[in-house]
């Protein structure tokens, strides 16, 4: 089963935020938090990596919602749905400049919120799959010698020995193997916790490699199947030790 979308609520009024959270939970979404300040939102995004941010334009603190989204987008392309009771032209134009996925005026109905999130997830899946006709695959089932990934009613087996590496792609990750490339609905950290450690090593914040396919180790990167993959300085010694005992 595809995991539910993780949503951060940034709302000036905590009672309203709690009500939105209740609505989202009833709709089957996971709420990662409710915060009322832009500074808190920035820290939450960094620590929890939600899939969508519901952003009130009017916030407590020095930054309003639009300023907060601009800060968020300096480091990530997280989709944003704006919530506001003040839909004047000036705020709308400022919000539009941050390329939101939706704009909902308060008070809104639960159905409005549900539709906005569904449209956002649909656009996100299409963007993440680089225009492919296929949507991302659900979280894989990992065995000692293979990985099974599921999309709709299909189960696809990929041998551990055939996997070259995994690459982070925002809140998703990609498998690169001998036979195919697949986009998974999970983070690199989450897949790293499932993989058999005797075969795989995370050598960079964005890459996990299959040790059996390392063709070359340089000072700043490794080469796998003609692909140069960045290597963190702090992990080079561990990589060399693992290769000696592999």
NORPEJO-V457082 format. One record per residue. RES is the residue in one small letter. PSI is psi as a letter, one per 20 degrees, with the letter a starting at -180 (999 if undefined). D_LAST is the distance of its C-alpha to the last C-alpha in Angstrom with 2 decimals. Layout:
res->RES psi->PSI d_last->D_LAST
res->RES psi->PSI d_last->D_LAST
This chain:
res->x psi->p d_last->34.26
res->x psi->p d_last->34.01
res->x psi->q d_last->33.97
res->x psi->q d_last->37.28
res->x psi->p d_last->37.87
res->x psi->p d_last->37.51
res->x psi->p d_last->40.65
res->x psi->p d_last->41.79
res->x psi->p d_last->45.55
res->x psi->o d_last->47.17
res->x psi->p d_last->50.80
res->x psi->h d_last->53.59
res->x psi->o d_last->55.25
res->x psi->h d_last->53.02
res->x psi->g d_last->55.27
res->x psi->g d_last->54.82
res->x psi->g d_last->51.06
res->x psi->h d_last->50.99
res->x psi->g d_last->53.05
res->x psi->g d_last->50.74
res->x psi->g d_last->47.76
res->x psi->g d_last->49.60
res->x psi->g d_last->50.35
res->x psi->g d_last->46.76
res->x psi->h d_last->45.52
res->x psi->h d_last->48.13
res->x psi->i d_last->46.92
res->x psi->j d_last->43.37
res->x psi->q d_last->41.77
res->x psi->p d_last->39.74
res->x psi->o d_last->41.42
res->x psi->i d_last->39.02
res->x psi->r d_last->41.96
res->x psi->o d_last->45.56
res->x psi->q d_last->46.40
res->x psi->i d_last->49.66
res->x psi->q d_last->48.79
res->x psi->h d_last->46.94
res->x psi->h d_last->45.09
res->x psi->h d_last->43.80
res->x psi->g d_last->42.77
res->x psi->g d_last->40.70
res->x psi->h d_last->38.81
res->x psi->g d_last->38.38
res->x psi->g d_last->36.97
res->x psi->h d_last->34.41
res->x psi->h d_last->33.32
res->x psi->i d_last->33.70
res->x psi->m d_last->33.34
res->x psi->r d_last->36.12
res->x psi->h d_last->36.61
res->x psi->q d_last->40.31
res->x psi->p d_last->42.65
res->x psi->o d_last->46.24
res->x psi->o d_last->48.07
res->x psi->p d_last->51.64
res->x psi->h d_last->53.31
res->x psi->o d_last->55.38
res->x psi->r d_last->53.25
res->x psi->q d_last->53.91
res->x psi->a d_last->52.99
res->x psi->h d_last->53.10
res->x psi->p d_last->51.18
res->x psi->a d_last->52.38
res->x psi->h d_last->50.16
res->x psi->g d_last->50.27
res->x psi->h d_last->49.32
res->x psi->g d_last->46.43
res->x psi->h d_last->45.15
res->x psi->h d_last->45.35
res->x psi->g d_last->43.14
res->x psi->g d_last->40.64
res->x psi->i d_last->40.51
res->x psi->h d_last->39.62
res->x psi->i d_last->36.04
res->x psi->q d_last->35.80
res->x psi->k d_last->37.64
res->x psi->p d_last->38.29
res->x psi->q d_last->41.21
res->x psi->p d_last->44.36
res->x psi->o d_last->47.40
res->x psi->p d_last->50.37
res->x psi->p d_last->52.82
res->x psi->q d_last->56.15
res->x psi->i d_last->59.76
res->x psi->n d_last->60.83
res->x psi->l d_last->60.38
res->x psi->r d_last->62.62
res->x psi->h d_last->62.13
res->x psi->g d_last->60.79
res->x psi->h d_last->57.99
res->x psi->g d_last->57.23
res->x psi->h d_last->56.95
res->x psi->g d_last->54.69
res->x psi->g d_last->52.46
res->x psi->h d_last->52.43
res->x psi->i d_last->51.11
res->x psi->j d_last->47.80
res->x psi->l d_last->47.29
res->x psi->r d_last->47.30
res->x psi->h d_last->46.52
res->x psi->r d_last->49.71
res->x psi->o d_last->52.72
res->x psi->p d_last->54.44
res->x psi->p d_last->57.78
res->x psi->q d_last->58.68
res->x psi->q d_last->59.93
res->x psi->q d_last->57.73
res->x psi->q d_last->57.33
res->x psi->h d_last->54.21
res->x psi->h d_last->54.19
res->x psi->g d_last->54.16
res->x psi->g d_last->51.06
res->x psi->g d_last->49.34
res->x psi->g d_last->50.13
res->x psi->g d_last->48.95
res->x psi->g d_last->45.54
res->x psi->g d_last->45.20
res->x psi->h d_last->46.12
res->x psi->g d_last->43.68
res->x psi->h d_last->40.75
res->x psi->g d_last->41.80
res->x psi->h d_last->41.92
res->x psi->g d_last->38.59
res->x psi->g d_last->36.86
res->x psi->g d_last->38.52
res->x psi->g d_last->37.53
res->x psi->h d_last->33.90
res->x psi->j d_last->33.61
res->x psi->l d_last->35.08
res->x psi->j d_last->38.12
res->x psi->q d_last->36.34
res->x psi->h d_last->38.46
res->x psi->p d_last->35.77
res->x psi->r d_last->35.34
res->x psi->q d_last->32.02
res->x psi->q d_last->30.24
res->x psi->r d_last->30.30
res->x psi->p d_last->27.44
res->x psi->q d_last->24.82
res->x psi->o d_last->24.15
res->x psi->p d_last->20.44
res->x psi->r d_last->19.23
res->x psi->h d_last->15.95
res->x psi->i d_last->15.77
res->x psi->r d_last->18.32
res->x psi->p d_last->20.49
res->x psi->p d_last->24.27
res->x psi->q d_last->26.40
res->x psi->p d_last->30.14
res->x psi->p d_last->33.05
res->x psi->c d_last->36.49
res->x psi->j d_last->36.50
res->x psi->q d_last->33.58
res->x psi->p d_last->30.08
res->x psi->p d_last->27.46
res->x psi->p d_last->24.15
res->x psi->p d_last->21.08
res->x psi->q d_last->17.99
res->x psi->h d_last->14.74
res->x psi->i d_last->13.36
res->x psi->i d_last->16.39
res->x psi->p d_last->16.06
res->x psi->g d_last->15.52
res->x psi->r d_last->16.37
res->x psi->q d_last->18.99
res->x psi->p d_last->21.84
res->x psi->q d_last->24.43
res->x psi->m d_last->27.98
res->x psi->c d_last->30.27
res->x psi->j d_last->30.48
res->x psi->r d_last->28.46
res->x psi->q d_last->25.07
res->x psi->q d_last->24.17
res->x psi->p d_last->21.53
res->x psi->o d_last->20.84
res->x psi->r d_last->19.67
res->x psi->h d_last->20.52
res->x psi->h d_last->23.72
res->x psi->r d_last->25.06
res->x psi->p d_last->25.25
res->x psi->q d_last->26.33
res->x psi->p d_last->27.78
res->x psi->q d_last->27.19
res->x psi->m d_last->29.72
res->x psi->q d_last->27.45
res->x psi->r d_last->26.05
res->x psi->h d_last->22.54
res->x psi->g d_last->22.55
res->x psi->g d_last->23.59
res->x psi->h d_last->20.97
res->x psi->h d_last->18.23
res->x psi->i d_last->19.59
res->x psi->h d_last->19.34
res->x psi->q d_last->15.85
res->x psi->o d_last->13.13
res->x psi->h d_last->11.15
res->x psi->i d_last->7.85
res->x psi->h d_last->8.18
res->x psi->q d_last->10.43
res->x psi->p d_last->11.48
res->x psi->o d_last->15.09
res->x psi->i d_last->15.49
res->x psi->q d_last->19.24
res->x psi->h d_last->22.08
res->x psi->j d_last->22.37
res->x psi->p d_last->18.89
res->x psi->p d_last->15.81
res->x psi->q d_last->13.18
res->x psi->o d_last->10.80
res->x psi->h d_last->7.55
res->x psi->i d_last->7.74
res->x psi->j d_last->11.17
res->x psi->o d_last->11.08
res->x psi->h d_last->13.60
res->x psi->q d_last->14.74
res->x psi->o d_last->14.61
res->x psi->a d_last->18.16
res->x psi->h d_last->20.00
res->x psi->i d_last->20.89
res->x psi->r d_last->18.80
res->x psi->r d_last->15.93
res->x psi->p d_last->16.85
res->x psi->p d_last->15.89
res->x psi->l d_last->18.33
res->x psi->j d_last->20.85
res->x psi->p d_last->20.83
res->x psi->o d_last->20.69
res->x psi->p d_last->19.29
res->x psi->q d_last->20.42
res->x psi->p d_last->18.17
res->x psi->p d_last->19.75
res->x psi->h d_last->20.31
res->x psi->i d_last->19.59
res->x psi->i d_last->16.04
res->x psi->g d_last->15.06
res->x psi->g d_last->14.14
res->x psi->g d_last->11.92
res->x psi->g d_last->10.16
res->x psi->g d_last->9.83
res->x psi->g d_last->8.60
res->x psi->h d_last->5.82
res->x psi->h d_last->4.98
res->x psi->h d_last->5.71
res->x psi->j d_last->3.79
res->x psi->999 d_last->0.00
